[in-house]
Amino acid sequence: MNTSYVLIGVVALVALRSLGRTAQQLRGARSGVSAPARCIRVYERDTATGSSNDRRAWHVFAFTAQNGEWVEFQDGSNRRFVEGARVTVRYDPADPKRTATLAGSPRAALTEGAVGLVLMALVLVMFLTDFPQNLFS
């Protein structure tokens, strides 16, 4: 099997997952239901570059939904929070666990999803056009 096909498949799966998450965030952002939340955990690690100055953070937020359900969700955006930070989340009351988001508006959710999809499309185009071979030949 050609390695390019495997890589294209992986990029396509990541793009589909990104589309799904963007759709969930849009549903949460459009619902108009907001709740106060707190950052309850922060995970950090070095990125693939190996530089200790280049760290990626994931935040876990928690809030109580309208129905009294305790909801925790993870956010990997570039914004930095400390444990205990207070934020406002938006969610769809029909499915708070899957739709909870820090995106304050549908535009913010769309922007985040669009940037991810554009980057994945560039990677896909590079593999489809044999970019590395064309660059050095």
C-alpha positions as CSV (number, residue, x, y, z in Angstrom):
1,M,0.0,0.0,0.0
2,N,1.3,3.4,-0.9
3,T,2.2,5.6,2.1
4,S,0.6,8.6,0.6
5,Y,-2.8,6.9,0.7
6,V,-2.4,6.1,4.3
7,L,-1.4,9.7,5.1
8,I,-4.3,11.1,3.0
9,G,-6.7,8.8,5.0
10,V,-5.3,10.0,8.3
11,V,-5.6,13.7,7.2
12,A,-9.2,13.0,6.1
13,L,-10.1,11.4,9.4
14,V,-8.7,14.3,11.3
15,A,-10.6,16.7,9.1
16,L,-13.9,14.8,9.7
17,R,-13.3,14.9,13.4
18,S,-12.6,18.6,13.3
19,L,-15.8,19.2,11.3
20,G,-17.7,17.2,13.9
21,R,-16.3,19.2,16.8
22,T,-16.9,22.5,14.9
23,A,-20.6,21.4,14.4
24,Q,-20.9,20.6,18.1
25,Q,-19.4,24.0,19.1
26,L,-21.7,25.8,16.7
27,R,-24.7,24.0,18.2
28,G,-23.5,25.1,21.7
29,A,-22.7,28.6,20.7
30,R,-26.0,29.1,18.9
31,S,-28.2,27.7,21.7
32,G,-27.9,30.8,23.7
33,V,-27.6,28.9,27.0
34,S,-24.6,30.0,29.0
35,A,-23.3,29.0,32.5
36,P,-20.5,30.0,34.8
37,A,-17.7,27.5,34.8
38,R,-14.2,27.0,36.3
39,C,-11.0,25.6,34.9
40,I,-10.4,22.5,37.1
41,R,-7.3,21.0,35.5
42,V,-4.5,22.1,33.1
43,Y,-2.3,19.6,31.3
44,E,0.8,20.7,29.5
45,R,3.4,19.0,27.4
46,D,6.2,19.8,25.0
47,T,5.1,19.8,21.4
48,A,6.6,17.7,18.6
49,T,9.5,20.2,18.2
50,G,11.0,19.0,21.5
51,S,11.6,22.6,22.6
52,S,10.8,23.1,26.2
53,N,9.7,26.7,25.3
54,D,7.1,25.3,22.9
55,R,4.4,23.8,25.1
56,R,0.8,22.9,24.4
57,A,-1.9,23.2,27.1
58,W,-5.2,21.4,27.4
59,H,-7.7,22.7,29.9
60,V,-10.6,20.9,31.6
61,F,-13.6,23.0,32.5
62,A,-16.6,22.1,34.7
63,F,-20.0,23.6,35.2
64,T,-23.5,22.7,36.2
65,A,-26.0,22.5,33.4
66,Q,-29.6,23.7,33.7
67,N,-30.8,20.2,34.5
68,G,-28.4,19.9,37.5
69,E,-25.9,17.7,35.6
70,W,-22.2,18.2,36.4
71,V,-20.4,18.6,33.1
72,E,-16.7,18.5,32.4
73,F,-15.2,19.1,29.0
74,Q,-11.7,19.6,27.6
75,D,-10.6,22.5,25.5
76,G,-7.3,22.7,23.7
77,S,-7.5,26.3,22.4
78,N,-4.5,28.6,22.4
79,R,-5.9,30.6,25.3
80,R,-4.2,30.1,28.6
81,F,-6.0,29.6,31.9
82,V,-4.9,28.8,35.4
83,E,-6.7,26.2,37.5
84,G,-9.6,27.9,39.3
85,A,-10.1,30.5,36.5
86,R,-13.7,31.5,36.0
87,V,-15.1,31.5,32.5
88,T,-18.5,31.5,30.8
89,V,-19.4,28.5,28.7
90,R,-22.2,28.0,26.2
91,Y,-24.0,24.8,25.5
92,D,-27.1,23.1,24.1
93,P,-29.2,22.0,27.0
94,A,-30.2,18.8,25.1
95,D,-26.6,17.6,25.1
96,P,-24.4,19.7,27.3
97,K,-21.4,17.2,27.4
98,R,-20.9,17.2,23.7
99,T,-21.7,20.8,22.9
100,A,-20.0,22.8,25.7
101,T,-17.7,25.3,24.4
102,L,-15.8,28.4,25.3
103,A,-16.6,29.9,21.9
104,G,-18.5,33.0,22.7
105,S,-20.3,33.2,19.4
106,P,-20.9,31.1,16.3
107,R,-18.3,33.2,14.4
108,A,-15.6,32.2,16.9
109,A,-16.5,28.5,16.5
110,L,-16.5,28.8,12.7
111,T,-13.2,30.6,12.7
112,E,-11.5,28.0,14.8
113,G,-12.9,25.1,12.7
114,A,-12.1,26.9,9.4
115,V,-8.4,27.4,10.4
116,G,-8.0,23.7,11.2
117,L,-9.6,22.6,8.0
118,V,-7.5,25.0,5.9
119,L,-4.3,23.6,7.4
120,M,-5.5,20.0,6.9
121,A,-6.4,20.9,3.3
122,L,-2.9,22.2,2.7
123,V,-1.3,19.0,4.0
124,L,-3.7,17.0,1.8
125,V,-2.7,19.1,-1.3
126,M,1.0,18.6,-0.5
127,F,0.6,14.8,-0.5
128,L,-1.6,14.8,-3.6
129,T,0.8,16.9,-5.6
130,D,4.0,15.1,-4.4
131,F,5.1,18.4,-2.9
132,P,8.4,17.2,-1.4
133,Q,9.6,15.6,-4.6
134,N,8.6,18.7,-6.7
135,L,10.3,21.0,-4.3
136,F,13.7,19.4,-4.5
137,S,13.8,18.3,-8.2
